[in-house]
Amino acid sequence: MKVIYAGSFDPVTKGHIDIINRALNIFGEVIVAVLNNNNKKGLFTVEERLDLLQKVLGNHPNIELDSFEGLLVDYANKKNCKTIIRGLRSASDYESEYVLAMANKNYKEGIETLFLLASNDTLFVSSSLAKEVAYFGGDLELFVPDIVGKAMKEKLWKGN
């Protein structure tokens, strides 16, 4: 069964990687879909995010890396996929994700959302926190793979 794990992945964190690997073990195939949101200025371009995902995940035959614009439900239907995966770290994550899951389920043909709880060692990991730590020159080992941490610091400290 093929599932979609969508997000901004700006940057990809150890929490994202944990969810991807666990979804792969459960479902067999995962499309990791990077949202191209033109209304948000990201640290990395969509192409850079896909490149970092490729470097971190390698060439796994059952992981497809892709990007999309617009509604996730439309993208899922285009990919002929009826299930998306979302990771949850906290009750507040659940509250916001629940509303989106219900909207996706009831919109057009609808898609199902399955939630995977964050592992204990990644409960505190977020892209926002990783960016803040990188901005202040902190150690990123807890948050992102080394290659991502180096790319973040290069991007943030370029020209300084």
C-alpha positions as CSV (number, residue, x, y, z in Angstrom):
1,M,0.0,0.0,0.0
2,K,1.3,3.4,-1.0
3,V,0.9,6.4,1.4
4,I,1.9,10.1,1.2
5,Y,3.8,11.9,3.9
6,A,3.6,15.6,3.0
7,G,5.1,18.7,4.6
8,S,7.4,21.6,4.1
9,F,10.5,19.7,5.3
10,D,12.2,23.1,5.8
11,P,14.5,21.5,6.9
12,V,14.0,17.8,7.1
13,T,14.5,16.7,10.7
14,K,15.2,13.5,12.6
15,G,11.5,13.5,13.5
16,H,10.5,13.5,9.8
17,I,13.0,10.7,9.1
18,D,11.6,8.6,11.9
19,I,8.0,9.0,10.6
20,I,9.1,8.2,7.0
21,N,11.0,5.0,8.1
22,R,8.1,3.8,10.3
23,A,5.5,4.5,7.5
24,L,7.7,2.6,5.1
25,N,7.9,-0.4,7.5
26,I,4.1,-0.4,7.9
27,F,2.9,0.4,4.4
28,G,5.7,-0.6,2.1
29,E,5.7,2.5,-0.1
30,V,5.9,6.2,0.9
31,I,5.7,9.3,-1.3
32,V,7.5,12.1,0.5
33,A,5.9,15.2,-0.9
34,V,7.4,18.6,-0.3
35,L,4.8,21.4,-0.3
36,N,5.6,24.4,-2.5
37,N,3.9,27.2,-0.6
38,N,4.6,30.4,-2.5
39,N,3.1,32.4,0.4
40,K,5.8,31.3,2.8
41,K,9.5,32.2,2.6
42,G,11.4,29.1,3.5
43,L,15.0,28.7,4.5
44,F,15.6,26.3,1.6
45,T,14.0,26.3,-1.9
46,V,11.9,23.3,-2.8
47,E,14.7,22.0,-4.9
48,E,17.2,22.3,-2.1
49,R,14.7,20.5,0.3
50,L,14.3,17.6,-2.2
51,D,18.1,17.4,-2.6
52,L,18.6,17.2,1.2
53,L,15.9,14.6,1.4
54,Q,17.6,12.6,-1.3
55,K,21.0,12.8,0.5
56,V,19.4,11.8,3.8
57,L,17.1,9.0,2.5
58,G,19.3,7.7,-0.3
59,N,17.9,5.9,-3.3
60,H,15.4,3.7,-1.5
61,P,13.3,1.9,-4.1
62,N,10.1,2.3,-2.1
63,I,10.5,6.0,-1.3
64,E,9.4,8.5,-4.0
65,L,10.5,12.1,-3.5
66,D,8.2,14.7,-5.1
67,S,6.8,18.2,-4.7
68,F,3.4,19.7,-5.2
69,E,1.4,23.0,-5.0
70,G,-2.2,23.4,-4.1
71,L,-4.4,21.1,-2.1
72,L,-3.0,17.8,-0.7
73,V,-6.2,16.0,-1.5
74,D,-5.9,17.0,-5.1
75,Y,-2.3,15.9,-5.2
76,A,-3.2,12.6,-3.5
77,N,-5.9,11.9,-6.1
78,K,-3.5,12.7,-8.9
79,K,-1.0,10.2,-7.4
80,N,-3.9,7.6,-7.0
81,C,-3.2,7.5,-3.3
82,K,-6.0,7.4,-0.7
83,T,-4.0,7.6,2.5
84,I,-1.8,10.3,4.0
85,I,0.4,10.0,7.1
86,R,0.9,12.8,9.6
87,G,3.2,12.8,12.6
88,L,2.0,14.0,16.0
89,R,4.2,15.3,18.8
90,S,1.6,16.7,21.1
91,A,-2.1,17.3,21.9
92,S,-2.0,20.7,20.1
93,D,-0.6,18.9,17.0
94,Y,-3.6,16.6,17.2
95,E,-6.1,19.5,17.4
96,S,-4.8,21.2,14.3
97,E,-4.2,18.0,12.3
98,Y,-7.7,16.6,13.2
99,V,-9.4,19.5,11.5
100,L,-7.3,19.1,8.3
101,A,-7.8,15.3,8.4
102,M,-11.6,15.8,8.5
103,A,-11.5,18.4,5.7
104,N,-9.4,16.0,3.5
105,K,-11.7,13.1,4.2
106,N,-14.9,15.1,3.3
107,Y,-13.5,17.0,0.3
108,K,-14.3,15.6,-3.2
109,E,-13.4,11.9,-3.2
110,G,-11.6,12.3,0.1
111,I,-8.5,10.8,1.5
112,E,-7.9,9.1,4.9
113,T,-5.3,10.5,7.3
114,L,-3.4,8.1,9.6
115,F,-1.5,9.6,12.6
116,L,1.9,8.2,13.8
117,L,3.0,9.4,17.2
118,A,6.4,10.8,17.5
119,S,9.0,8.6,19.1
120,N,10.2,9.6,22.5
121,D,13.5,10.8,21.3
122,T,12.0,13.2,18.7
123,L,9.0,14.6,20.7
124,F,10.7,18.0,21.0
125,V,12.1,18.1,17.4
126,S,10.7,20.7,15.0
127,S,11.9,22.5,11.9
128,S,11.3,25.8,13.6
129,L,13.3,24.9,16.7
130,A,16.1,23.5,14.5
131,K,16.2,26.8,12.6
132,E,16.4,28.8,15.8
133,V,19.2,26.7,17.2
134,A,21.1,27.0,13.8
135,Y,20.6,30.8,13.8
136,F,22.3,31.1,17.1
137,G,25.1,28.8,16.1
138,G,24.0,25.9,18.4
139,D,24.6,22.2,18.1
140,L,22.0,20.7,15.7
141,E,22.9,17.0,16.4
142,L,19.6,16.4,18.3
143,F,17.4,17.9,15.6
144,V,18.7,17.2,12.1
145,P,21.2,14.8,10.3
146,D,24.7,16.2,10.0
147,I,24.4,17.0,6.3
148,V,21.3,19.1,6.9
149,G,22.9,20.9,9.8
150,K,25.8,21.9,7.7
151,A,23.5,23.1,4.9
152,M,21.5,25.1,7.4
153,K,24.5,26.8,8.9
154,E,25.9,27.6,5.4
155,K,22.6,29.1,4.4
156,L,22.2,31.1,7.6
157,W,25.7,32.3,7.9
158,K,26.5,32.9,4.2
159,G,28.2,36.3,3.9
160,N,28.5,36.9,7.6
